[in-house]
Amino acid sequence: MPEGDVVYRTARRLGQALDGRPLTRSDFRVPRHATADLTDRAVLETVSRGKHLLTRIEGALTLHTHLRMEGSWQIAPAGRPLPPGDVVRLVLANDEWQAVGVRLGVVDLVATAEEDRLVGHLGPDPLGPDWDPVEAVRRLAERPGLTVGEALLDQRNLAGLGTVYRAETLFLAKISPWRPVEAVEDMGAVVRLAQKLLHANRERSSRTTTGDLRPGRGTWVYGRAGRPCLRCGHRVSRGEMGAQSQERLIFWCRHCQPAD
């Protein structure tokens, strides 16, 4: 699933194409909003909130979208043919640009005053203007017996962190993902490190946590199961935490991240 840095860039791209201009096309292809029409309304701004996108529109309306595992927003000149097949969920366009939502996992249209109903449960966003590491630590501490690997992926604690930044943050902090939250000596340092990694990658599509952009060298442990750890040479491990799904994959080095 796209993490906070990818969603942040998506919001920037949507904003550059749509913000400040009236819509000339509004095509919802989801049953719940099939009759909605935003034509002639101006797009005010698009912002990210963790892994969520909020497009605020004239008339006190907010379009809420979530990419989930396969979704994307494709920006192209207005009038460009749409992707083939039954994959388009939403089209927004002005005189110059069109934004096509493909395989979007969530499409909601609500009053702007009701945004909190959709995203109010989220924890502090490391890429948001209201980032608050103290609040993030407080939320993490509410479930002290939970593994730190599971806690960091809970969007109610930090909004936008996913499997990549979870793995890389814990590796750099030299903490096993299986360690309970209550056994982590300095959780503040952990959340500040996560924010630092996300912030460093927010403007670039070639993500790196190692500083090396060469193929196969961009991450310390994520996606490197069975390969040598870039720090110690021991084989990188892979496992699953929580629900049995791709979103729960965890990578770590048993030597650099001891359980105790």
ChimeraX attribute file (.defattr): number of C-alpha atoms within 10 A of each C-alpha:
attribute: neighborCount
match mode: 1-to-1
recipient: residues
	/A:1	15
	/A:2	20
	/A:3	20
	/A:4	27
	/A:5	27
	/A:6	22
	/A:7	24
	/A:8	26
	/A:9	18
	/A:10	20
	/A:11	21
	/A:12	17
	/A:13	17
	/A:14	24
	/A:15	17
	/A:16	14
	/A:17	19
	/A:18	25
	/A:19	20
	/A:20	15
	/A:21	16
	/A:22	19
	/A:23	22
	/A:24	18
	/A:25	19
	/A:26	19
	/A:27	19
	/A:28	20
	/A:29	18
	/A:30	16
	/A:31	8
	/A:32	11
	/A:33	14
	/A:34	12
	/A:35	11
	/A:36	13
	/A:37	13
	/A:38	20
	/A:39	15
	/A:40	14
	/A:41	18
	/A:42	19
	/A:43	26
	/A:44	19
	/A:45	19
	/A:46	23
	/A:47	19
	/A:48	25
	/A:49	22
	/A:50	27
	/A:51	25
	/A:52	23
	/A:53	24
	/A:54	23
	/A:55	22
	/A:56	23
	/A:57	22
	/A:58	16
	/A:59	13
	/A:60	12
	/A:61	21
	/A:62	24
	/A:63	18
	/A:64	21
	/A:65	23
	/A:66	22
	/A:67	22
	/A:68	16
	/A:69	13
	/A:70	11
	/A:71	20
	/A:72	21
	/A:73	23
	/A:74	16
	/A:75	20
	/A:76	16
	/A:77	14
	/A:78	16
	/A:79	12
	/A:80	10
	/A:81	8
	/A:82	15
	/A:83	11
	/A:84	7
	/A:85	6
	/A:86	9
	/A:87	15
	/A:88	21
	/A:89	21
	/A:90	21
	/A:91	18
	/A:92	22
	/A:93	24
	/A:94	23
	/A:95	14
	/A:96	13
	/A:97	20
	/A:98	26
	/A:99	24
	/A:100	23
	/A:101	24
	/A:102	20
	/A:103	19
	/A:104	21
	/A:105	15
	/A:106	15
	/A:107	19
	/A:108	14
	/A:109	18
	/A:110	15
	/A:111	13
	/A:112	18
	/A:113	10
	/A:114	14
	/A:115	17
	/A:116	10
	/A:117	9
	/A:118	13
	/A:119	18
	/A:120	11
	/A:121	12
	/A:122	19
	/A:123	23
	/A:124	25
	/A:125	24
	/A:126	28
	/A:127	20
	/A:128	17
	/A:129	8
	/A:130	9
	/A:131	16
	/A:132	16
	/A:133	21
	/A:134	14
	/A:135	15
	/A:136	23
	/A:137	21
	/A:138	13
	/A:139	18
	/A:140	23
	/A:141	16
	/A:142	13
	/A:143	14
	/A:144	15
	/A:145	13
	/A:146	17
	/A:147	20
	/A:148	26
	/A:149	25
	/A:150	21
	/A:151	23
	/A:152	29
	/A:153	21
	/A:154	18
	/A:155	18
	/A:156	18
	/A:157	24
	/A:158	28
	/A:159	27
	/A:160	32
	/A:161	26
	/A:162	22
	/A:163	23
	/A:164	21
	/A:165	24
	/A:166	23
	/A:167	27
	/A:168	24
	/A:169	27
	/A:170	24
	/A:171	22
	/A:172	17
	/A:173	16
	/A:174	18
	/A:175	25
	/A:176	24
	/A:177	27
	/A:178	18
	/A:179	19
	/A:180	18
	/A:181	24
	/A:182	17
	/A:183	14
	/A:184	16
	/A:185	10
	/A:186	12
	/A:187	21
	/A:188	15
	/A:189	14
	/A:190	23
	/A:191	23
	/A:192	17
	/A:193	19
	/A:194	22
	/A:195	21
	/A:196	15
	/A:197	20
	/A:198	24
	/A:199	16
	/A:200	14
	/A:201	17
	/A:202	17
	/A:203	14
	/A:204	11
	/A:205	10
	/A:206	11
	/A:207	19
	/A:208	19
	/A:209	22
	/A:210	15
	/A:211	11
	/A:212	13
	/A:213	13
	/A:214	9
	/A:215	7
	/A:216	10
	/A:217	15
	/A:218	17
	/A:219	21
	/A:220	25
	/A:221	30
	/A:222	22
	/A:223	20
	/A:224	20
	/A:225	17
	/A:226	14
	/A:227	13
	/A:228	16
	/A:229	20
	/A:230	16
	/A:231	12
	/A:232	11
	/A:233	12
	/A:234	15
	/A:235	18
	/A:236	23
	/A:237	19
	/A:238	16
	/A:239	10
	/A:240	15
	/A:241	17
	/A:242	12
	/A:243	10
	/A:244	9
	/A:245	9
	/A:246	12
	/A:247	16
	/A:248	16
	/A:249	20
	/A:250	24
	/A:251	26
	/A:252	29
	/A:253	30
	/A:254	18
	/A:255	16
	/A:256	19
	/A:257	18
	/A:258	14
	/A:259	13
	/A:260	8
